[in-house]
């Protein structure tokens, strides 16, 4: 059996999240399941990389509960993991003291993996561990007509439904967005729309970026491109991107790319091309309408 490597598993989960759409830690709108801060059976918060791994697992499987249990913990609380349910990995880092050949005590780091189940996979737990998915809430966030016209002028259809997901689908060349009223801020709506529009510039009928990067890491690289492009576009159009959040977001994708720092420069170059293309296309369409 291959040795468990949490870095590989984490990278694979991140890339899988990219394939599925917007990851759970980047959802500035209301509604949906998942993304609750992961908690142990005791209510204690998970820390470090386990937060990311369980967020991804919750989003991938549509889990609403924040609580996670080992098989034994669930049984002790009167619960039973449903037949066929798959566990998810969490890791524990620690040190153990060992005496070396010189008789000195040395702290030896260790990594232990163990498996947990979300409360949604377990029957018979106390009711407080189960949480129903939250419906989208109308927060009254209003649209900006000028920005709406800009993005509409790019020419890619934008579908809006109550589905709490934002994504671009290359096969249909369409963008899906939740309603702007469900976003906490208008700037977050347009930042998300800019991100998905940046993805759309990679279509074969535009910059044909997707064909340049065919391996599995292409998903992570494409997210770098889209996020940097969204920041540039937001700054130029005036809807103030959240740079602090974007830096954290970009850092996650660099991790998926094995911390290859050269990729940030390549992605920035592609992002500028995406911004230039978007602005040129929108300006061209607006000019045609005005004429």
Phi, psi and omega in degrees: 000135181295143179293135181293127177236106183299330180296319179292316181297317180296314179300318180296322179292320179298313181295322177297323178294324178295320180296327185276343182131205183293126179296158188294338181276001181233066181227090183274032179228167182267159176099154176102179180247177179076178176071000172295145183297123186296133181236148173285175179299334181277351185095353177290141181284141170290161182230162172059221188293338179297329177299311181297315183296319181282329172302312181298317180296319180296317181291318182298324185257357179073028179286139179259331183288147177273345190267141180232143186224146164285166180302319182292318179299319179297317182295321180296334179265010178087011182262166178219123177296130181295146181299133178092352180288142180259139180277169176235151186271135165233159185233152176234123176261143178196185177226152175228140181275129178228148178271129180272185183296338180270005180080012180265144176280126180236142177272119182255121179288148176220159178229124179237132178256143173217165190251139181227159178237144174285152179304329180294346179265001189237135177262149171086008176284159173305147189302329185295346180275351181256133181230129179284146175303141181273134177286157175301143179247138176279107182267359179079012179292130186253155182280160174253112184305321181293318179290323176300317180294320180300309183290325177295326182289343178295331172102356178268126181302137179245111179269133179240120176222176179285355178299121186280060178216146174239130181195161174246134180250107182300324185295328179254351181055053180223152176252139173246136178225143168291162179299144181299330181296339180271358178273149180289327179218149177297324181297328179287326176297310183288331174295319177293318179295322177297320178299313181290326177295322177299320175302317184297335178294341181279356181301152183299337179276357181238254183273352177052045184283329185297329182284347182278335187232096190261346184279179186296331180289350181302327181296315179294318179298317180298325177293322175301312180302310184295320183289318178295318179298319179297321178295314181296313181297319179298317179295321182286324182269349172091020176255025166044084178296152177276091186296323181298316179292322180295323179298316179295321180297312180297322180300322178297320181287329175295325175298318179295337179262022178059037177056035175282097187293340179293337183294332181294326180287319177295319180293322180296322178295315179293325180295320179295321176298320180295318179296312181300317180295315181300312181295318180295317181294317179296317180296320179297316181294316179298320179295321179295319180294319181294327180286000000 
